[in-house]
């Protein structure tokens, strides 16, 4: 296999076959257990490096929980700050949806796995509402199930380190 990230995902057993319900609510005959990869420091380091080396940005952001380790890895690989997008605004302490100052910054949004794009769209809207300039999402794995088109409708491109077809063919 030519794609080194796809090879790492396959080697760590990140793809499982069976009957699964995805976060989008869709049924699937396979599951991408990206946490099997992102909890492995060697693989997480390679993911962070792959994203940091191919993209230009001032700050990286990820939606909690799955994309946070990826945002941290990209931050460490690039030396640029990161932000966390909460799933919902908290009502105590320093309330808000975003941890980190994204106002006026060119922010790269990262995702672990994209299917329909729901989480990425949420992150995109939250970042834009906070004053960030964001027009790109990088996902570790794109399930090729509509996220690309959904993000394009909002003026954002989706770049994938791995497409699910590479994993299924591998």
C-alpha positions in Angstrom: 0.0 0.0 0.0 1.4 3.4 -1.0 -0.4 5.6 1.6 1.7 5.3 4.9 -1.2 6.5 7.1 -3.5 3.9 5.6 -0.9 1.2 6.2 -0.6 2.3 9.9 -4.4 2.2 10.3 -4.6 -1.3 8.9 -1.7 -2.6 10.9 -3.2 -1.3 14.2 -6.6 -2.9 13.4 -8.5 0.3 13.0 -11.0 -1.2 10.6 -13.4 -3.8 11.9 -16.2 -5.7 10.1 -19.6 -6.5 11.4 -22.9 -4.5 11.8 -22.4 -1.0 13.3 -24.5 2.1 13.8 -22.5 5.2 13.1 -22.7 8.6 14.8 -24.6 9.8 11.8 -27.2 7.2 12.5 -26.4 5.2 9.3 -25.9 1.4 9.4 -22.5 0.1 8.2 -20.9 -3.2 7.6 -17.5 -1.9 8.8 -16.3 0.4 11.6 -13.3 2.6 11.6 -11.9 2.6 15.2 -9.8 5.7 14.8 -9.2 5.7 18.6 -7.1 2.5 18.0 -4.7 4.7 16.0 -4.9 8.1 17.9 -4.2 6.5 21.3 -1.0 5.0 19.9 1.7 7.7 20.2 3.7 6.6 17.2 0.7 6.6 14.9 -0.7 9.9 16.3 2.7 11.5 15.8 2.7 10.4 12.1 -0.9 11.7 11.6 0.1 15.1 13.2 3.2 15.3 11.0 1.3 14.4 7.8 -1.2 17.2 8.4 1.3 19.8 9.6 3.6 19.3 6.6 0.9 19.6 4.0 -1.2 22.5 5.3 -0.7 26.2 5.9 -2.5 27.6 9.0 -2.1 29.9 12.0 -4.0 27.6 14.4 -5.5 24.1 14.4 -8.8 23.2 16.0 -10.7 20.0 16.6 -14.2 19.1 17.9 -14.2 17.2 21.2 -13.6 14.4 21.8 -12.2 12.5 18.8 -10.4 15.3 17.0 -8.7 16.8 20.1 -5.7 14.4 20.1 -5.3 15.1 16.4 -5.4 18.8 16.9 -2.8 18.5 19.7 -0.5 16.3 17.5 -0.7 18.8 14.6 0.0 21.6 17.1 3.1 19.8 18.4 4.3 18.9 14.9 3.8 22.5 13.6 4.6 24.6 16.7 1.3 26.4 16.2 -1.5 26.7 18.9 -4.6 24.7 18.9 -8.2 25.2 20.0 -10.9 22.8 21.2 -14.5 23.1 20.1 -16.9 21.8 22.7 -19.9 19.7 21.7 -22.0 22.2 23.6 -21.5 25.4 25.5 -20.8 25.0 29.1 -22.8 27.1 31.6 -20.2 27.6 34.3 -16.7 29.0 34.6 -15.5 30.6 31.4 -18.5 29.7 29.3 -18.2 29.3 25.6 -18.0 26.8 22.9 -14.4 27.3 21.9 -11.3 26.9 24.1 -8.6 29.1 22.6 -8.6 32.5 20.8 -9.4 31.9 17.2 -10.6 35.4 16.3 -9.1 36.7 13.1 -6.9 33.6 12.7 -6.5 31.3 9.7 -7.7 28.0 11.4 -7.4 24.5 10.1 -10.2 22.2 11.3 -9.2 18.6 11.8 -11.4 15.5 12.2 -10.8 11.9 13.0 -13.4 10.3 10.6 -15.9 12.0 8.4 -19.1 10.4 7.1 -21.9 12.9 6.5 -19.8 15.7 7.8 -22.1 16.7 10.7 -19.3 17.1 13.3 -17.1 19.0 10.8 -20.0 21.3 9.9 -20.7 22.0 13.5 -17.0 22.9 14.1 -16.9 25.0 11.0 -19.9 27.0 12.1 -18.6 27.4 15.6 -15.2 28.6 14.4 -16.7 31.1 12.0 -19.1 32.4 14.6 -16.1 33.0 16.9 -14.4 35.1 14.1 -12.0 32.5 12.7 -11.2 32.3 9.0 -11.7 28.6 8.1 -12.2 27.0 4.7 -10.5 23.6 5.0 -11.1 20.5 7.0 -8.5 17.7 7.1 -9.8 14.3 8.2 -7.8 11.3 8.9 -10.3 9.0 7.2 -13.1 10.1 4.9 -15.8 7.4 4.6 -16.8 9.0 1.3 -20.4 9.3 2.3 -21.3 12.9 1.7 -19.0 15.0 3.9 -17.1 16.4 0.9 -20.3 17.7 -0.7 -21.8 19.0 2.6 -18.7 21.0 3.4 -18.4 22.3 -0.2 -22.0 23.7 0.2 -20.6 25.8 3.2 -17.6 27.0 1.2 -15.1 24.6 2.8 -12.9 21.9 1.2 -12.3 18.4 2.7 -8.9 16.9 2.5 -8.5 13.3 3.6 -5.3 11.6 4.7 -7.0 8.3 3.8 -10.2 7.5 1.9 -12.1 4.5 3.1 -11.8 2.9 -0.3 -8.1 2.7 0.3 -8.7 0.8 3.6 -11.3 -1.5 2.1 -9.1 -2.3 -0.9 -6.0 -2.7 1.3 
